[in-house]
Amino acid sequence: MNMTLHPTKILKMASMVVIPIAISIFAVWSVIASYEMPPAAKIQQNNFTDFYSPQYKRAIEKSRKSAVQVISLDSTSIMLSSASGTYFTSYGDFFVVTVHHGIQGPCELTMFVHDGNMYDCIEYVALDSYSDYAIIQTEKIEDRVPIEIPGDLPKSRSWIGSYSIMNKLVYTGYPNAIGPLTIAGDVAGFIEPEYIYMNSYAWSGSSGSGVFDHAGKYIGYVIALDVGQTELGIQVLPNVVLVAPSFNIDWSQVRSRSAR
């Protein structure tokens, strides 16, 4: 017996087969897509953990967005130094503050690096070997958010809170010429006017990193790891980081430079 199917019935039968298959494919695709790794650029772009308080998150963001790598070349020995620094603005000009011991040569052989781009040193504003800092004028650095001096320094009695024991700290730097890497820490002790002792970690290349307290104030810069006597002799204490207080920096030199 011949039976002719009406087109409407054929469409209905086909839909009964195709629609469930399509739903199954979409469900499988949705599950796979939900586990897909986003691009690295998306992961790193303004990605700050929600674990901490909003105030400390802002401090982390400020640290992260103002960090630059400092490269300095000694023309006589071809020695290349890699350190870290903090990008800041004052009176309309742009500067980087870093460690003096990271500067090897003249201004024209010192540069700042961010995201693969290099920015020139315009002038050495201050080179202080005693307090181990350098203030360097630079051009505007793209995709960096400068902190403001004096606005981002603690005021008056707020320095007491900034250096209080176990206060949360954060710094961002370029250890071993990689980064930026953001490292947490705590105030372990304070010896005026030389050092803040920070319970944290640092490596070669971290020197010059700006240290921010939980309120996002620039309280100092990493200069070294501590060393101490152990049963094996003098050794580096890997979790005691020496931070030079930012009140040792003579910021008036920036003001006089900007006033020219």
Steps between C-alpha positions, in 0.01 A plus 500: 500500500643839400481777754578857410607729783377853504780761506369633830537158660852466360599835653346401832687169506826671404460759772448223755845368407696820424390714797615253773832455317546879480418537870752230588772662286430841655512353851835331433639819345383707798674267744824505297486879462450547874835328563690679224803698610465871417792670319799592720447869429148478640620325816764764575305809400383680815452166670516548878382246754181558700651329803618821668316808621412769242762732653782245475386405149546865400850489650581189295367668186699817566817295553442295187418787268789726602782242480765521228822315426819707511786410265837676533817433300858581597672604177850430633448142618189410298335409830121489481291552812133409533303647790144607578346841544182693567357740243370824648390846403563830673407850384419378150826312433565125506770321699615159619642438847730200535819396682828679446691171483296405192642790299813398310555767238394840366141605438516419128580137587217466753146416393168377630322196365133408507316246287797471264521874438797716604482856630789743528667658800475878461707605799638371829323722751657346812760229559541428871744221584454537878122440505535291182243665276487659157234731362497506122287713272348308212250539221137395544478121519202348322267268692655600832312693767740723695463548873493861615767663712440632762134384487580127529735538798367448855417821684607600849399239759379255233867396467453327837223283358696430182792357698291319761598139565329248267352775283430352157745608228532433127762564235535429129833448330708319240705234681747324272382737224156335484167647591335706610453276804294620795610383847320535832667566835459627855686748716727295728688791658624853452831666580496874442631632267669208328258218431158351512530126547242329278404137540489407131728382221725676249750398236765662282323767295238575767707793628324830441149354515258741663345371823141602575309462825145365527362848430697534175757749632856484367700431817835383366702305246667159508879523534626155610455175686624478856795282601561338835719265696384136498657172607633480143656847509377826346201430277228689318171506690266436206179622662632823656491781244660837573285795393633857504234743631374744238531792744878476444450616141554871442190569291581871491740427216200395291317821584799717412547310172133544405510871585768576238 
